[in-house]
Amino acid sequence: MSKEYQKEHTLVNPVNGNLAFKVSSFENNTYFDHIQRLNYYSIILINRGKGKLKIDFSEYDFTENMLLSFVPYQPFMLESDEDVSGFILNFHPDFFCIHKHQKEVACNGVLFNDIYKPPFITLEYSEMQNFHTLIQQMKDELQNAELAQYELLVSYLKIFLITASRIKVNQSPKAKQDFAHIKEPYILQNLKDSIEKNFKTKHSANDYAILLNISPKALAKTTKLYFNKTLTDLISERIIIEAKRELYLTSKSVKEIAYELGYEDEHYFSRFFKNNADISPQIFRETVGFARAK
């Protein structure tokens, strides 16, 4: 197969032989029609097709001209009755760590790990063309290994992530308008603030109802309407994100991380983590964690 028509372009980590960075194209949905749990970041650019995105605890409609983004081991699948085509960009944390480069890229909590908004953005024609250009530049660089290949690929990836994050931030006000019918929108920001301040010590939905002085039933209804998730789901996701960050960046023991997140029983925490991430904390660290080689 000539390079021009090559569907997959991959960079392998020379130290361990694992995937570091990959750009590939797809012409149908066979790759995504079952649950994906990948040990690297994934960004899917939908050129054509529509269907259902199933991810974590939620389900959304997807259409052409969308960009979808997923963190390592985040379960997702695409269901469609028609051919779906586009590009997928994968990168391992060893290649580019969004936590370590947060100040440079600022995509963590926006493009990735945003538990309050859907994991996708809708793109204008010019934005799609811009991403297509970046993908082609990445492909060209992967096909022709030259001096400072890693640095140039990281630069292209940074531009891609920053551009996508800016688009998502700019689209946020539109999303809020869609929910203008909610009678007490202030409660939503208060809830988000409360989760951020208390997720390490308060793990039940009832805890937050008490904090916000609202009935559990009313809070549950508002949470489901706005975030398309239960409050328990939101709390669990926030705890898992923090646990992954600690496993990802530090050499703390699982027991230490569990205790810092409000779990005195390490084994209970490990079961909670595996139930929500579909992988044990130790395996996550071994396959994704930046500090695993220390």
Secondary structure, 3 states (H helix, E strand, C coil): CCHHHCCEEEEECCCCCCEEEEEEEECCCCCCCCCECCCCEEEEEEEECCEEEEECCEEEEECCCEEEEECCCCCEEEECCCCCEEEEEEECCCCCCCCCCHHHHCCECCCECCCCCCCEEECCHHHHHHHHHHHHHHHHHHHCCCCCHHHHHHHHHHHHHHHHHHHHHHHHHHHHHCCCCCCCCHHHHHHHHHHHHHCCCCCCHHHHHHHHCCCHHHHHHHHHHHHCCCHHHHHHHHHHHHHHHHHHHCCCCHHHHHHHCCCCCHHHHHHHHHHHHCCCHHHHHHHCCCCCCC
